Amino acid sequence: MEQARPLIRATNTGVSAFFDSRGRILGQSGELFSAQSIRGRLAPESEITLYHRLHPGPEICLALLALVSLFVCSRNKNT
């Protein structure tokens, strides 16, 4: 839901389902551990959400981790 994208969830032991971009179930299989098939249509979404724009990438996370590591190491040397 954070990315506002439709989702198809297929499992071999549980419930398979189609979800729209708001997280609503459009269709799902019934019983657990039974062979079933479901059909549905999902339209691709191209809108960029606020979460996607503001979500920190791996580069930012690694930079923050490096800064925290430097801070911790410098505190340990002073004590």
C-alpha positions as CSV (number, residue, x, y, z in Angstrom):
1,M,0.0,0.0,0.0
2,E,2.9,2.4,0.6
3,Q,3.7,2.4,-3.1
4,A,0.0,2.5,-4.2
5,R,0.5,-0.5,-6.5
6,P,-1.8,-3.5,-7.1
7,L,-0.6,-6.8,-5.9
8,I,-1.1,-10.4,-6.8
9,R,-0.2,-12.9,-4.0
10,A,0.1,-16.5,-5.0
11,T,0.9,-19.2,-2.4
12,N,1.1,-22.9,-2.7
13,T,-0.2,-23.6,0.9
14,G,-2.5,-20.7,1.7
15,V,-4.8,-18.1,0.3
16,S,-4.0,-16.5,-3.1
17,A,-5.5,-13.1,-3.8
18,F,-5.6,-10.0,-6.0
19,F,-5.4,-6.6,-4.2
20,D,-6.0,-3.1,-5.7
21,S,-3.7,-0.1,-5.1
22,R,-5.6,0.7,-1.9
23,G,-5.1,-2.7,-0.4
24,R,-8.7,-3.9,-1.0
25,I,-9.1,-7.6,-1.9
26,L,-10.5,-7.9,-5.4
27,G,-10.6,-11.7,-5.5
28,Q,-9.2,-14.6,-3.5
29,S,-9.1,-18.4,-3.4
30,G,-11.1,-20.3,-0.8
31,E,-9.8,-23.2,1.2
32,L,-6.3,-23.8,2.5
33,F,-4.2,-26.6,1.0
34,S,-6.5,-27.2,-2.0
35,A,-5.7,-26.8,-5.7
36,Q,-7.6,-23.8,-7.0
37,S,-7.2,-21.1,-9.6
38,I,-8.5,-17.5,-9.7
39,R,-8.6,-14.9,-12.4
40,G,-8.6,-11.2,-12.2
41,R,-7.4,-8.0,-13.8
42,L,-5.1,-5.4,-12.4
43,A,-4.2,-2.1,-14.1
44,P,-0.6,-1.0,-13.8
45,E,0.0,2.2,-11.8
46,S,2.6,4.8,-12.7
47,E,1.9,7.4,-10.0
48,I,4.8,8.1,-7.6
49,T,3.6,8.3,-4.0
50,L,4.8,10.5,-1.2
51,Y,6.2,7.4,0.6
52,H,8.2,6.5,-2.5
53,R,9.6,10.1,-2.8
54,L,10.6,10.4,0.8
55,H,11.7,6.8,1.5
56,P,15.4,6.7,2.3
57,G,17.5,4.6,-0.1
58,P,20.2,2.3,0.9
59,E,22.9,5.0,0.4
60,I,21.3,7.2,3.1
61,C,21.0,4.2,5.5
62,L,24.7,3.3,4.9
63,A,25.8,6.9,5.4
64,L,23.9,7.1,8.7
65,L,25.3,3.8,9.9
66,A,28.8,5.0,9.1
67,L,28.2,8.2,11.1
68,V,26.9,6.3,14.1
69,S,29.8,3.9,13.9
70,L,32.3,6.8,13.9
71,F,30.5,8.4,16.8
72,V,30.6,5.2,18.9
73,C,34.2,4.5,18.1
74,S,35.3,8.0,19.0
75,R,33.4,7.8,22.3
76,N,35.1,4.5,23.2
77,K,38.6,6.0,22.5
78,N,37.9,8.9,24.9
79,T,36.9,6.7,27.8
